[in-house]
Amino acid sequence: MGNRLAGKVAIVTGGNQGIGRAIADRLADEDAMVVVGDLHDNRSSVPGSVQGLTFMSLDVTKEVSIRTFVDEVLEKFGRVDVLVNNAGKVIHKSLDEQTADDWDGLMAVNLRGPFLMAKYVAPEMRRIGSGAIVNIGSVEGYIVNPWHTAYAATKAGVHGLTLGLAVDLGPDGIRCNTVCPGWIDTELNRAYVEMHAGRSFVEQELSQLHPVGRIGAPAEIANAVLWLASEESSFVSGEMISVDGARTKKISLPAILDEEYRAKLMKAW
Ligand SMILES: NC(=O)c1ccc[n+]([C@@H]2O[C@H](COP(=O)([O-])OP(=O)(O)OC[C@H]3O[C@@H](n4cnc5c(N)ncnc54)[C@H](O)[C@@H]3O)[C@@H](O)[C@H]2O)c1
């Protein structure tokens, strides 16, 4: 598609599927050499999307796995210019159901993982005098769905990590930003919608929660990541950028008023 990342080496964690795979493909489209780090080498899961990607196994919950992975990337490619911390999990549990192990397990993937990835990649970026770290946070770092206490805490933590890394690594020429996706059409979310009997009603309701009239696509997150990874955003650091079709900008109305608003929107679409 282009050459905005020509000569750059990019790491994408959790890039086997979903948003991570769309990011990996988009960066490779712009001529980056992309290393996907994920639990399993799942290169054939999305046919036709593996050109320009290298797959290596990585468990972001294990410090030794991260060190080995970064060493292997350096051995093979000699540098790291871009780190995308995308690997993440979610749990849906009430406070009463949640255990300390649930909490620790989620923190390990969603927050400790990005911290350790940055820790082991930063010295290499410092050596070359530049770098871009892009985290995948969530709108749930600001607002929250029911039963997502732990998930929201991890994502708010990612937003805090972003601020800290931007401040501490800025003098080394390293920028750090976060993309906060709204509701994105991934396998995970599709399975969640399909669990409900009135699937088409749920889909319609979901679309209407978004002022733009629809949910997002993984490629739309990837485009925002590309911008933050590229020199086009060279003076942007420490930012949380929502990519959510303005869902988080709309205050809930009493149901009757909301219905009037929706009826107007339906006419407009
Ligand atoms: N889908 C959405 O609507 C949405 C919304 C907001 C934020 N997000 C965030 O976007 C990111 C990607 O979400 P997705 O919907 O594509 O999820 P997904 O479940 O489809 O993909 C997650 C990927 O991360 C990998 N992974 C999980 N644990 C790992 C570990 N310990 N080490 C390495 N890799 C690991 C998985 O194998 C998988 O390939 C996550 O951080 C998620 O919190 C998603």
The ligand as an SDF file (V2000), in Angstrom:
LIG
                    3D

 44 48  0  0  0  0  0  0  0  0999 V2000
  -12.4500   -6.2400   20.5630 N   0  0  0  0  0  0  0  0  0  0  0  0
  -12.7990   -5.1070   21.1440 C   0  0  0  0  0  0  0  0  0  0  0  0
  -13.9290   -4.6260   20.9950 O   0  0  0  0  0  0  0  0  0  0  0  0
  -11.8140   -4.3830   22.0420 C   0  0  0  0  0  0  0  0  0  0  0  0
  -12.2310   -3.1700   22.6250 C   0  0  0  0  0  0  0  0  0  0  0  0
  -11.3200   -2.4690   23.4270 C   0  0  0  0  0  0  0  0  0  0  0  0
  -10.0340   -2.9680   23.6190 C   0  0  0  0  0  0  0  0  0  0  0  0
   -9.6700   -4.1560   23.0490 N   0  0  0  0  0  0  0  0  0  0  0  0
   -8.3010   -4.6220   23.2980 C   0  0  0  0  0  0  0  0  0  0  0  0
   -7.7040   -4.9220   22.0450 O   0  0  0  0  0  0  0  0  0  0  0  0
   -6.7210   -5.9570   22.2250 C   0  0  0  0  0  0  0  0  0  0  0  0
   -6.9970   -7.0970   21.2280 C   0  0  0  0  0  0  0  0  0  0  0  0
   -8.3300   -7.5470   21.4200 O   0  0  0  0  0  0  0  0  0  0  0  0
   -9.0360   -8.5950   20.4320 P   0  0  0  0  0  0  0  0  0  0  0  0
  -10.5050   -8.3300   20.5070 O   0  0  0  0  0  0  0  0  0  0  0  0
   -8.3620   -8.6220   19.1240 O   0  0  0  0  0  0  0  0  0  0  0  0
   -8.7710   -9.9420   21.2490 O   0  0  0  0  0  0  0  0  0  0  0  0
   -8.5490  -11.4500   20.7630 P   0  0  0  0  0  0  0  0  0  0  0  0
   -8.9110  -12.2980   21.9260 O   0  0  0  0  0  0  0  0  0  0  0  0
   -9.2350  -11.6700   19.4660 O   0  0  0  0  0  0  0  0  0  0  0  0
   -6.9560  -11.5160   20.5320 O   0  0  0  0  0  0  0  0  0  0  0  0
   -6.0560  -11.4300   21.5950 C   0  0  0  0  0  0  0  0  0  0  0  0
   -4.7320  -12.0470   21.1690 C   0  0  0  0  0  0  0  0  0  0  0  0
   -3.8260  -11.9450   22.3010 O   0  0  0  0  0  0  0  0  0  0  0  0
   -3.1580  -13.1840   22.4520 C   0  0  0  0  0  0  0  0  0  0  0  0
   -2.7300  -13.3790   23.8440 N   0  0  0  0  0  0  0  0  0  0  0  0
   -3.5080  -13.5990   24.9200 C   0  0  0  0  0  0  0  0  0  0  0  0
   -2.7360  -13.7890   26.0170 N   0  0  0  0  0  0  0  0  0  0  0  0
   -1.4490  -13.6690   25.6110 C   0  0  0  0  0  0  0  0  0  0  0  0
   -0.1990  -13.7810   26.2690 C   0  0  0  0  0  0  0  0  0  0  0  0
   -0.1240  -14.0950   27.5790 N   0  0  0  0  0  0  0  0  0  0  0  0
    0.9290  -13.5960   25.5580 N   0  0  0  0  0  0  0  0  0  0  0  0
    0.8730  -13.3270   24.2200 C   0  0  0  0  0  0  0  0  0  0  0  0
   -0.2940  -13.2280   23.5420 N   0  0  0  0  0  0  0  0  0  0  0  0
   -1.4400  -13.4070   24.2310 C   0  0  0  0  0  0  0  0  0  0  0  0
   -4.2030  -14.2290   22.0330 C   0  0  0  0  0  0  0  0  0  0  0  0
   -3.5970  -15.4860   21.7210 O   0  0  0  0  0  0  0  0  0  0  0  0
   -4.8560  -13.5400   20.8310 C   0  0  0  0  0  0  0  0  0  0  0  0
   -4.1590  -13.8210   19.6290 O   0  0  0  0  0  0  0  0  0  0  0  0
   -6.8180   -6.3860   23.6890 C   0  0  0  0  0  0  0  0  0  0  0  0
   -5.8300   -5.7030   24.4410 O   0  0  0  0  0  0  0  0  0  0  0  0
   -8.2060   -5.9110   24.0960 C   0  0  0  0  0  0  0  0  0  0  0  0
   -8.3060   -5.6640   25.4820 O   0  0  0  0  0  0  0  0  0  0  0  0
  -10.5350   -4.8760   22.2760 C   0  0  0  0  0  0  0  0  0  0  0  0
  1  2  1  0
  2  3  2  0
  2  4  1  0
  4  5  1  0
  4 44  2  0
  5  6  2  0
  6  7  1  0
  7  8  2  0
  8  9  1  0
  8 44  1  0
  9 10  1  0
  9 42  1  0
 10 11  1  0
 11 12  1  0
 11 40  1  0
 12 13  1  0
 13 14  1  0
 14 15  2  0
 14 16  1  0
 14 17  1  0
 17 18  1  0
 18 19  2  0
 18 20  1  0
 18 21  1  0
 21 22  1  0
 22 23  1  0
 23 24  1  0
 23 38  1  0
 24 25  1  0
 25 26  1  0
 25 36  1  0
 26 27  1  0
 26 35  1  0
 27 28  2  0
 28 29  1  0
 29 30  1  0
 29 35  2  0
 30 31  1  0
 30 32  2  0
 32 33  1  0
 33 34  2  0
 34 35  1  0
 36 37  1  0
 36 38  1  0
 38 39  1  0
 40 41  1  0
 40 42  1  0
 42 43  1  0
M  CHG  2   8   1  16  -1
M  END
$$$$
